[in-house]
Amino acid sequence: MDETEIAVIGAGPHGLGATERLRAAGREVCVIGDPMSFWHTMPQGLWMRSRRNGSSIGEVTGPLSMEGYTEDTQAVVERHLSLETFIEYGHWYQQRVAPDVIRRQVVHLERTDAGFQLTFNDGTHLRAGRVLVAAGIAEFTRRPAMLRDLPSDLASHVADHGDYEPFRGKSVAIIGAGQSALESAALMHEGGVDVEVLARQPQVHYLHGDGLIDGLGRFSPLFYAPTDVGPIGISRLVATPEVFRRFPRPIFDVIAARAIRPAGASWLKPRLPNVPITPGAVVKSAVPNQGKLDLELSDGTRRRVDHLLFATGYDVDIRRYPFLDKTLADQVRCADGYPILKRGLESSVPRLHFLGAPAARSYGPVMRFVAGSWFSSKAVAKTVAAQDRRTPRRAPRHQAVA
Ligand SMILES: Cc1cc2nc3c(=O)[nH]c(=O)nc-3n(C[C@H](O)[C@H](O)[C@H](O)COP(=O)(O)OP(=O)(O)OC[C@H]3O[C@@H](n4cnc5c(N)ncnc54)[C@H](O)[C@@H]3O)c2cc1C
């Protein structure tokens, strides 16, 4: 059986960022997953909500940052970048740090006496002394009961669509008030869909544009962190995860919620003047009727639409990772589905770490974003080195191969 010191499950920004740091520190790492696969599932025509600096993997500046990418490839990357550009950058990064990525699925992860055992979809196994779970949020779509009860041709989650072309000429109501709802509405409207946004919130918010940050001139970095998460001021607080995690829980929760409250990027607003957006609207019932859906809203009004699209986001719950052994999942101390993580994003199971969105309850909202990979990669590498000084690693017997 193949064996490695560290297995990283996930080849997205967090998994790749950690792989780079650990390998640079001389660790033996196997990284498993389909590189940038989550990003390939997103609808064409999407733009990154995070700006250029906030979309760098593993580091904010340096040879592997967005800045390094543009220098190396001469690609023109403006302050705002398309999904396509980000995906190209992600693959460029992966080629440099992990050309040997194992393009298989982990179907089972269990604990053994010596560490962990991973089982792949082809039936082969890998033993690892330490595991980093950086498997993203794709398994965590929030599907309210109404969505689960309706047929899929009449209702779906935004995550179910990589293309809105099939909706051309149809009427669609979108539930939500965040980036995903508003950007889907813009893309659909531009693609010939008769679309309306139904927002539960009494008001739809947009993020501040570049003007406000630029207006601060050379003082801008003092109030606004390059991680690009949260409004001015709060952005700085949440950009120091090691400090932020020590905040009392009620304060932590309030700040974290404010940093990621549902809102659209400022550049979406000019794309939506002709799209009806109804705030304070809750869909009370949705009844199929001759191939369409009859909606009744909380304000007493009704709609008849071809499709109801739920832009209701994601609920982290690590027990929903299908590969996580039930016994192992039960051993991970959790709160509201999030693992409670110690230094180095390590869970209550020694040498089992969680990166990306599952780390957000312990380390704050930047963990949900690409920019958080700067912190997660550094923190894991530091903890691995510190633990190794206490318990020197054994020499690997076999090097696992892709
Ligand atoms: C529509 C949309 C727009 C977004 N826009 C932005 C943005 O502008 N800026 C931003 O910072 N964030 C954005 N996000 C958030 C984004 O999801 C995260 O920033 C990012 O995905 C975090 O990277 P990750 O490495 O944690 O996860 P992912 O990128 O999802 O990577 C997960 C990896 O795990 C692998 N994997 C999963 N399960 C297994 C398994 N069983 N075996 C092997 N491999 C597995 C996958 O193949 C993939 O390689 C957006 C999210 C959505 C839904």
The ligand as an ORCA input file, in Angstrom:
! r2SCAN-3c Opt
* xyz 0 1
  C     -20.796     31.200     -7.127
  C     -19.631     31.375     -6.188
  C     -18.755     32.423     -6.356
  C     -17.668     32.593     -5.506
  N     -16.829     33.650     -5.694
  C     -15.769     33.811     -4.878
  C     -14.862     34.897     -5.061
  O     -15.052     35.769     -5.912
  N     -13.776     34.981     -4.251
  C     -13.541     34.057     -3.267
  O     -12.537     34.170     -2.571
  N     -14.394     33.024     -3.058
  C     -15.492     32.887     -3.825
  N     -16.363     31.842     -3.615
  C     -16.112     30.930     -2.485
  C     -15.304     29.716     -2.935
  O     -16.125     28.593     -2.836
  C     -14.100     29.526     -2.068
  O     -13.316     30.686     -2.018
  C     -13.138     28.436     -2.568
  O     -13.795     27.431     -3.266
  C     -12.380     27.876     -1.435
  O     -11.446     26.956     -1.925
  P     -11.341     25.483     -1.324
  O     -10.000     24.998     -1.709
  O     -11.698     25.485      0.118
  O     -12.497     24.649     -2.028
  P     -12.754     24.240     -3.560
  O     -12.273     25.258     -4.490
  O     -14.185     23.857     -3.637
  O     -11.864     22.932     -3.773
  C     -12.261     21.685     -3.261
  C     -11.396     20.614     -3.867
  O     -11.685     19.389     -3.191
  C     -11.789     18.358     -4.137
  N     -12.588     17.293     -3.521
  C     -13.801     17.393     -2.948
  N     -14.186     16.160     -2.505
  C     -13.177     15.309     -2.803
  C     -12.993     13.909     -2.622
  N     -13.905     13.131     -2.038
  N     -11.838     13.355     -3.074
  C     -10.903     14.113     -3.679
  N     -11.030     15.449     -3.871
  C     -12.159     16.014     -3.442
  C     -12.403     19.021     -5.349
  O     -12.158     18.255     -6.512
  C     -11.627     20.343     -5.346
  O     -10.386     20.151     -5.974
  C     -17.458     31.662     -4.446
  C     -18.346     30.589     -4.265
  C     -19.431     30.430     -5.115
  C     -20.360     29.274     -4.899
*
